[in-house]
Amino acid sequence: MYILWIIVLITAVLAEAATCALVSIWFALGALAALIAVVLGAGFAVQLAVFLAVSVITLAVTRPVVKKIMPKNTPTNGELDIGKKAIVIEKIDPEAGTGRVRIEGVDWGAKTADSSVIEKGETVVVKSKGAAFVTVAKE
């Protein structure tokens, strides 16, 4: 029976490594406990009970603690630029379809949030960021 628990243990560890989302570590611990029960000579019913008990207890005890410790939302690279200041390096003119800004040394196509014209050299604030352009507003 030890082969069953080794397979469950390896599968749970691989699933955890693949997801990094704390979805199967509890079952890995339960499988490890069941494997210890096999070594101690317990029957399958006891092994199964140990597996279930350890899995449920570790899930119930540790998951709430881990959820508090882990960050809720990790901002994407695009979200990190929202609210930052940028310098207009090419006049932003919605009618002409022109406009570029520089955010921390990186140039982006730009448009204004209110369709206004912003002259080269002005400082603006990034309001949103798309794949190829940012939306800005005057400071």
Rosetta blueprint (number, residue, H / E / L):
1 M L
2 Y H
3 I H
4 L H
5 W H
6 I H
7 I H
8 V H
9 L H
10 I H
11 T H
12 A H
13 V H
14 L H
15 A H
16 E H
17 A H
18 A H
19 T H
20 C L
21 A L
22 L L
23 V L
24 S L
25 I H
26 W H
27 F H
28 A H
29 L H
30 G H
31 A H
32 L H
33 A H
34 A H
35 L H
36 I H
37 A H
38 V H
39 V H
40 L L
41 G L
42 A L
43 G L
44 F H
45 A H
46 V H
47 Q H
48 L H
49 A H
50 V H
51 F H
52 L H
53 A H
54 V H
55 S H
56 V H
57 I H
58 T H
59 L H
60 A H
61 V H
62 T H
63 R H
64 P H
65 V H
66 V H
67 K H
68 K H
69 I H
70 M L
71 P L
72 K L
73 N L
74 T L
75 P L
76 T L
77 N H
78 G H
79 E H
80 L H
81 D L
82 I L
83 G L
84 K L
85 K E
86 A E
87 I E
88 V E
89 I E
90 E E
91 K E
92 I E
93 D E
94 P L
95 E L
96 A L
97 G L
98 T E
99 G E
100 R E
101 V E
102 R E
103 I E
104 E L
105 G L
106 V E
107 D E
108 W E
109 G E
110 A E
111 K E
112 T E
113 A L
114 D L
115 S L
116 S L
117 V L
118 I E
119 E L
120 K L
121 G L
122 E L
123 T E
124 V E
125 V E
126 V E
127 K E
128 S E
129 K E
130 G L
131 A L
132 A L
133 F E
134 V E
135 T E
136 V E
137 A E
138 K E
139 E L
